[in-house]
């Protein structure tokens, strides 16, 4: 249990500074690897843990972006309507 917590913290620290696009690309690569390559159980678990950490990092970044947009637009994201007649 201690080892998993240490790995989780290590993964989190590695991803904290990654921009969304890089973290998302790494997450996609991990998913592709898990789906297409034969890995040992330990390698699979490590990839899964890293992917889980990247996923949470991406979600956090998206939530922060949504909050910033809400702050900029007032009370929330409004629907955008495109009018060709203008």
Residue, then its C-alpha position, 0 to 999 in steps of 0.5 A: x500500500x505504501x509503495x502504491x501511494x509513493x508511486x501515485x505521488x511520484x506520478x502526480x509530481x511528474x505530471x503537474x507541470x505538463x501542459x494539457x496537450x502533452x499530457x493528453x498525448x501521453x495518455x493516448x499513447x499509454x492507452x494505445x500501448x495497453x490495447x496493442x502490446x503484450x506487457x507483463x502484469x507489473x508493466x501493465x499496472x505501472x502504465x495503468x497508474x501513470x495513465x490514471x495520473x495523467x487522466x486526473x491531471x487532464x481533468x484538473x486542467x480542463x476544470x481550471x480552463x472551464x472556471x476561467x471561461x466562466x469568470x471571463x463570461x460572467x455567470x457561465x458559458x453561454x451558447x454561441x449562435x452563428x449568424x451568416x447574415x451579419 
